[in-house]
Amino acid sequence: MLKGETSSIEESGDFISSMPDEILHHIFSFIPTILAVQTSILSRRWRHVWCETPCLSFHGVETTARVITQTLKSYRALKITSFRLANAYYVTSGEINSWIKLAMSRSVNKLSVSFLNYRCPDFFFLSAYLEQLSVSLALIVICTKVSWISLRKLTLHSCSFSYGEPIANILSGCPTLETLELIYCRRFEIKSSFQSSYVKIIGPQIHYLKLTISKELCTLVDVSSVTEASLEISIHKKFLPVADFVQIMVLKMLEQLQNVERLTFGSTLLQILSLAEVRGILFPTFNVQTLIVETMFVRSAIPGITRLLQNSPVLKKLIAKATCSGSIDDYGLDGHYLSLRGLNLDQCWRSEYMQNFPTSVGIGSMVRCENAVSKLLASFLELVLKNSKTLEMMVVQFRTTRPLALEFFSQLLPMPPTLPHNNNVSLVLNPSNYSLTASVSLS
């Protein structure tokens, strides 16, 4: 090595060593703690700086139980803000417990634990300082008491739950919880049947709610802090006996979401709302600013979408995602449900808009024709503009097998001159199978 190069390295080392401890601690937070310890040989001052870094992370092929234990013996900080344990080799449950106890004794705020078949002990569920907790690959057993009074975010990934109601126990001990993520969790059960089930959701601090319900009774009691919600319903068989019940249940849930700013509705739920609309059931009014509908623009979804638009007086943005038409076919809607209730099918679907939208059977052949697809989207655009006075942007996401000609977009531009109000809407067409996005202004 040349003398000049050595001098340059020394100057660089002196520069780093002159940094405040807070900056060095911040740098150490981005690397595994073992690496931070190893880099201490670069500077005499560094040998003790890592001992007080508030962020500890033990993971990787070089991480063994002996290494972690020896490292923590030299650790001197009184406060730990972040502590991560993952995939260390030759580790026992007792050793994991001792490390977690150390972190909790230092008032850890952010804890991440990932060990295969690790069984969370009772003390694990008691912490007044935890704000974020992530647990992976562990066994969540029934715990008699949970006290995570400061926890705002809980993530459980690939965990197994014991029999009983561990999730209910956990949530009851998290009064400030805002986000709950359950990812690939096994044996998570709510024991219920259609005749006796009753699921209540009480989450006054939750900001985001994603819910897929079925025919079981589900009630939103307090979700007053939710700003974004996504709702879908799963009904594949035996729809007729529960159709009326499901409509009422969904609308009662929507009453608790009137002040949500961003709402997403799945394709089957839109069909349920359409049935409620043609039966004349009243809808709540929403303060939603961004509305997302997942639909294939079929007839059975249009009444529900129309009513949502009409009852959203401050709507700014609509995102329409083309998906499957829903799990309830037209024969089940018309032949079984509406006809058996003595409703006139022509009157139910008599709206002028209905004539421009296909059934769930007819949509299959229509999507293969570029001209038919463009007319369908044009009809949907006209429907939206006639029923939303405040809309500023509309995004249409759809699938196509090949690039469409420019005429595809030109058919969307001419709007009838009889629109009831002046709209100035930005339209974005986003075909997902090729890179083409068009933005036009409609007045």
C-alpha positions in Angstrom: 0.0 0.0 0.0 1.4 3.4 -0.9 2.1 6.0 1.7 -0.5 8.4 0.3 -3.2 5.8 0.4 -2.3 5.0 4.1 -2.6 8.7 5.0 -5.9 8.9 3.2 -7.3 6.0 5.1 -6.1 7.4 8.4 -7.7 10.7 7.7 -10.9 9.0 6.8 -10.8 7.0 10.0 -10.2 10.1 12.0 -13.2 11.8 10.3 -15.5 8.9 11.2 -14.2 8.7 14.7 -14.8 12.4 15.3 -18.5 11.9 14.7 -20.9 12.2 17.7 -22.0 8.9 19.3 -25.6 9.5 18.1 -24.5 9.4 14.5 -22.4 6.3 15.0 -25.3 4.6 16.7 -27.5 5.5 13.8 -24.9 3.9 11.4 -24.8 0.8 13.5 -28.6 0.5 13.4 -28.4 -0.5 9.7 -26.0 -3.4 10.2 -26.0 -6.6 12.2 -24.6 -6.1 15.7 -22.0 -8.7 15.2 -20.6 -6.7 12.3 -20.7 -3.5 14.4 -18.6 -5.3 17.0 -16.1 -6.5 14.3 -15.7 -3.0 12.9 -14.6 -1.7 16.3 -11.0 -2.8 15.4 -11.0 0.1 12.9 -10.9 2.7 15.7 -9.9 2.6 19.3 -12.9 4.9 20.1 -15.3 2.5 18.3 -14.5 -0.3 20.7 -16.9 1.1 23.3 -19.4 3.0 21.1 -21.2 -0.1 19.9 -21.8 -1.1 23.6 -24.2 1.7 24.0 -26.0 1.6 20.6 -29.8 1.5 21.2 -30.4 -0.8 18.2 -29.4 -4.5 18.4 -29.8 -7.0 15.6 -28.7 -10.6 15.7 -29.3 -12.7 12.6 -27.3 -14.4 9.9 -25.1 -17.4 9.4 -22.5 -16.2 11.9 -24.9 -15.7 14.7 -24.8 -18.5 17.3 -26.1 -18.6 20.9 -22.6 -18.3 22.3 -21.9 -15.2 20.2 -25.1 -13.5 21.2 -24.6 -14.2 24.9 -21.0 -13.0 24.9 -22.0 -9.8 23.0 -24.8 -9.0 25.4 -22.4 -9.4 28.4 -20.5 -6.4 27.1 -23.6 -4.3 26.4 -24.0 -1.3 28.6 -26.9 0.8 27.3 -29.7 1.4 29.7 -32.3 1.8 27.0 -33.0 -0.4 23.9 -35.1 1.1 21.2 -34.9 -1.8 18.7 -34.1 -5.5 19.3 -34.1 -8.2 16.6 -33.5 -11.9 17.0 -33.7 -14.2 14.0 -32.5 -17.6 12.9 -29.5 -18.0 15.2 -27.9 -21.5 15.3 -27.8 -23.9 18.2 -30.2 -21.9 20.3 -32.5 -23.2 23.1 -35.8 -21.7 24.3 -34.1 -20.8 27.6 -31.5 -18.7 25.8 -34.0 -16.9 23.7 -36.1 -16.1 26.8 -33.0 -14.7 28.6 -32.2 -12.4 25.7 -35.8 -11.2 25.4 -35.9 -10.6 29.2 -32.8 -8.4 28.8 -34.4 -6.4 26.1 -37.6 -5.9 28.1 -35.6 -4.9 31.2 -34.1 -2.1 29.1 -37.6 -0.9 28.0 -37.4 -2.0 24.4 -39.8 -0.2 22.0 -39.5 -2.3 18.9 -39.0 -6.1 19.2 -38.7 -8.7 16.4 -38.4 -12.4 17.1 -38.2 -15.2 14.5 -37.4 -18.7 15.6 -39.0 -21.9 14.4 -41.5 -23.4 16.9 -40.5 -20.9 19.6 -43.1 -21.0 22.3 -43.8 -17.5 23.7 -43.7 -17.6 27.5 -46.0 -15.8 29.8 -43.6 -12.9 30.5 -43.4 -12.2 26.8 -47.0 -10.8 26.9 -46.2 -8.2 29.6 -44.5 -5.0 28.6 -45.5 -1.4 29.1 -43.0 -0.1 26.6 -43.4 -2.2 23.5 -44.7 -0.1 20.6 -44.0 -2.4 17.6 -43.8 -6.2 17.8 -43.1 -8.8 15.1 -43.2 -12.5 15.8 -42.5 -15.2 13.1 -42.7 -19.0 13.1 -43.7 -19.2 16.8 -46.4 -20.9 18.8 -48.8 -18.5 20.4 -50.3 -20.3 23.4 -53.3 -19.2 25.5 -52.0 -16.6 27.9 -53.9 -15.7 31.1 -52.9 -12.0 30.9 -51.7 -9.7 28.1 -50.6 -6.2 28.9 -49.1 -4.4 25.9 -50.5 -1.0 26.8 -48.3 1.0 24.4 -48.4 -1.4 21.4 -49.4 0.2 18.2 -48.4 -2.4 15.6 -48.5 -6.2 15.9 -47.3 -8.5 13.1 -47.7 -12.3 13.4 -46.1 -14.2 10.5 -46.4 -18.0 10.0 -47.4 -18.5 13.6 -49.5 -21.3 15.1 -52.2 -20.6 17.6 -53.3 -23.0 20.4 -56.9 -23.9 20.8 -59.1 -21.3 22.4 -59.1 -17.6 21.7 -55.5 -16.3 22.0 -56.1 -13.5 19.5 -59.0 -12.2 21.6 -56.9 -12.3 24.7 -54.1 -10.4 22.9 -56.3 -7.7 21.5 -58.0 -7.2 24.8 -54.5 -6.3 26.2 -53.7 -3.8 23.4 -55.8 -0.7 24.0 -53.7 1.5 21.7 -53.3 -1.0 18.8 -53.5 0.7 15.4 -52.3 -2.1 13.0 -52.7 -5.9 13.2 -51.1 -8.0 10.5 -51.8 -11.8 10.4 -49.7 -13.4 7.6 -49.8 -17.1 6.9 -50.9 -17.9 10.4 -52.0 -21.4 11.1 -54.8 -22.8 13.3 -56.4 -19.4 13.9 -60.0 -20.1 14.7 -63.2 -18.4 15.6 -65.5 -21.1 16.7 -68.9 -20.3 15.3 -71.9 -21.5 13.3 -74.4 -19.7 11.3 -77.1 -20.2 13.9 -75.1 -19.0 16.9 -72.1 -17.1 15.7 -71.6 -13.4 16.7 -68.4 -11.7 15.8 -67.9 -8.2 17.2 -65.0 -5.9 16.1 -64.1 -3.3 18.7 -61.0 -1.3 17.7 -61.2 2.4 18.5 -57.5 2.9 17.7 -57.4 0.9 14.4 -56.7 3.1 11.4 -56.8 0.4 8.6 -59.4 -2.4 8.4 -59.4 -5.2 5.8 -62.3 -7.6 6.2 -63.6 -10.6 4.3 -66.8 -11.8 5.8 -69.1 -14.7 5.1 -72.6 -15.5 6.2 -71.8 -15.4 9.9 -72.9 -12.3 11.8 -70.3 -9.7 12.0 -70.8 -6.3 13.7 -68.5 -3.3 13.8 -69.0 -1.8 17.3 -66.3 0.9 17.4 -64.0 1.5 14.5 -64.1 5.3 14.9 -60.4 5.9 14.0 -60.4 3.9 10.7 -59.4 6.0 7.7 -59.1 3.2 5.2 -61.2 0.1 4.9 -61.5 -2.8 2.4 -64.6 -5.1 2.4 -65.4 -8.3 0.6 -67.8 -11.1 1.2 -67.3 -14.8 0.5 -70.5 -16.6 -0.5 -70.1 -19.5 -2.9 -73.0 -21.9 -2.1 -76.4 -21.8 -0.5 -76.7 -18.1 -1.1 -80.5 -17.9 -1.2 -81.3 -18.6 2.5 -78.9 -15.9 3.8 -79.3 -13.2 1.1 -81.6 -10.9 3.0 -79.6 -11.3 6.2 -76.3 -10.6 4.5 -77.6 -7.4 2.9 -78.8 -5.9 6.2 -75.6 -6.9 7.9 -73.4 -5.3 5.3 -75.3 -2.0 5.3 -75.1 -1.9 9.1 -71.4 -2.3 8.8 -71.2 0.5 6.3 -73.0 2.8 8.8 -69.9 2.5 11.0 -67.6 3.4 8.1 -69.4 6.6 7.0 -66.3 8.8 7.8 -63.7 6.6 6.2 -61.6 8.5 3.7 -60.7 5.5 1.5 -63.0 2.6 0.8 -62.5 -0.6 -1.2 -65.4 -2.9 -2.2 -64.9 -6.4 -3.6 -66.9 -7.8 -6.6 -69.3 -10.0 -4.6 -70.0 -7.3 -2.0 -71.0 -5.0 -4.9 -73.5 -7.6 -6.0 -74.9 -7.7 -2.5 -75.3 -4.0 -2.5 -77.0 -4.1 -5.9 -79.6 -6.5 -4.5 -80.2 -4.1 -1.6 -80.6 -1.2 -4.0 -83.1 -2.9 -6.3 -85.1 -3.9 -3.2 -85.2 -0.2 -2.1 -83.1 -0.6 1.1 -81.7 2.7 2.3 -77.9 3.3 2.1 -75.9 5.5 4.4 -74.1 8.6 3.2 -70.3 8.5 3.0 -67.5 11.0 3.4 -65.2 8.9 1.3 -62.7 10.7 -0.9 -61.2 7.7 -2.7 -63.5 4.8 -3.7 -62.1 1.6 -5.1 -64.5 -0.9 -6.8 -63.3 -4.3 -7.9 -65.7 -5.3 -10.7 -66.0 -6.6 -14.2 -68.6 -4.0 -15.1 -71.4 -6.5 -15.2 -75.1 -5.7 -14.7 -75.4 -7.2 -11.3 -72.8 -4.8 -9.9 -74.1 -1.6 -11.4 -77.0 -0.6 -9.0 -74.6 -0.9 -6.1 -71.9 1.1 -7.7 -74.4 3.8 -8.7 -75.8 4.1 -5.2 -72.3 4.4 -3.7 -71.5 7.2 -6.1 -74.8 9.0 -5.4 -74.2 8.7 -1.6 -70.6 10.0 -1.7 -71.0 13.8 -2.0 -67.3 14.6 -1.5 -65.8 11.8 -3.7 -62.6 13.0 -5.4 -61.1 9.8 -6.9 -62.6 6.6 -8.2 -60.5 3.5 -9.0 -62.2 0.8 -11.0 -60.3 -2.5 -11.1 -61.6 -5.1 -13.6 -61.8 -8.5 -11.9 -64.0 -11.5 -12.1 -67.7 -10.8 -12.0 -68.3 -12.2 -8.5 -69.3 -15.5 -7.0 -73.1 -15.0 -7.4 -74.1 -15.9 -11.0 -77.0 -14.3 -12.8 -79.2 -17.4 -12.6 -78.9 -17.3 -8.8 -79.8 -13.6 -8.8 -82.6 -13.6 -11.3 -84.1 -17.0 -11.3 -83.8 -17.8 -7.6 -83.6 -14.6 -5.5 -85.5 -11.9 -7.3 -88.1 -14.0 -9.0 -88.9 -16.0 -5.8 -89.6 -12.7 -4.0 -92.1 -11.7 -6.6 -89.9 -8.9 -8.1 -90.3 -8.0 -11.7 -86.9 -8.6 -13.3 -87.5 -5.9 -16.0 -88.2 -3.3 -13.4 -85.2 -4.3 -11.3 -82.9 -3.9 -14.2 -84.8 -1.3 -16.1 -82.4 1.6 -15.7 -81.1 3.0 -18.9 -77.6 2.2 -17.8 -78.4 -1.5 -17.4 -78.9 -2.0 -21.1 -75.2 -1.2 -21.7 -73.8 -3.7 -19.3 -73.6 -7.5 -19.9 -74.5 -10.4 -17.6 -71.8 -12.4 -15.9 -72.2 -14.9 -18.7 -72.0 -12.4 -21.6 -68.9 -10.6 -20.3 -66.8 -13.6 -21.2 -67.3 -13.1 -25.0 -67.3 -9.3 -24.8 -63.8 -9.0 -23.3 -62.4 -10.7 -26.4 -63.6 -7.9 -28.7 -61.7 -4.6 -28.5 -64.6 -2.5 -29.8 -67.0 -4.1 -27.3 -64.6 -3.4 -24.4 -64.2 0.2 -25.4 -67.9 0.7 -25.6 -68.3 -1.0 -22.2 -65.8 1.3 -20.6 -67.4 4.3 -22.2 -70.7 3.3 -20.7 -69.2 3.0 -17.3 -67.5 6.4 -17.6 -70.8 8.0 -18.5 -72.5 6.2 -15.6 -69.8 7.6 -13.2 -70.0 11.2 -14.5 -73.8 11.3 -14.2 -73.8 10.1 -10.6 -70.8 11.9 -9.1 -70.7 15.7 -9.1 -67.4 16.2 -7.2 -65.1 13.6 -9.0 -61.7 14.8 -10.0 -60.0 11.7 -11.2 -61.0 8.3 -12.4 -58.6 5.4 -12.9 -59.6 2.3 -14.8 -57.4 -0.8 -14.5 -58.1 -3.7 -16.8 -56.5 -6.7 -18.5 -56.1 -7.1 -22.3 -54.3 -9.7 -24.3 -52.7 -7.3 -26.8 -52.2 -3.5 -27.3 -55.4 -1.8 -28.3 -55.5 0.7 -31.2 -55.6 4.4 -30.6 -59.3 4.3 -31.6 -59.8 2.5 -28.3 -59.3 5.7 -26.4 -61.1 7.9 -28.9 -64.3 6.1 -28.3 -64.1 7.1 -24.6 -63.8 10.8 -25.3 -67.2 11.9 -26.8 -69.5 12.4 -23.8 -73.2 13.1 -24.3 -73.9 16.9 -24.1 -76.7 16.3 -21.6 -74.6 15.6 -18.6 -76.4 17.1 -15.6 -73.4 19.1 -14.3 -70.0 20.2 -15.6 -67.3 17.7 -14.8 -63.7 18.3 -15.2 -62.3 14.8 -14.6 -58.9 13.4 -15.2 -59.2 9.9 -16.7 -56.4 7.4 -16.5 -56.7 4.1 -18.5 -54.2 1.6 -17.3 -54.2 -1.7 -19.2 -52.1 -4.1 -17.1 -50.7 -6.3 -19.7 -48.7 -3.7 -21.6 -47.2 -0.3 -20.8 -49.8 2.2 -22.0 -51.4 4.9 -19.8 -53.6 7.6 -21.2 -54.7 10.7 -19.4 -57.4 12.9 -20.8 -59.6 15.8 -19.5 -63.3 15.5 -19.7 -65.5 18.5 -19.4 
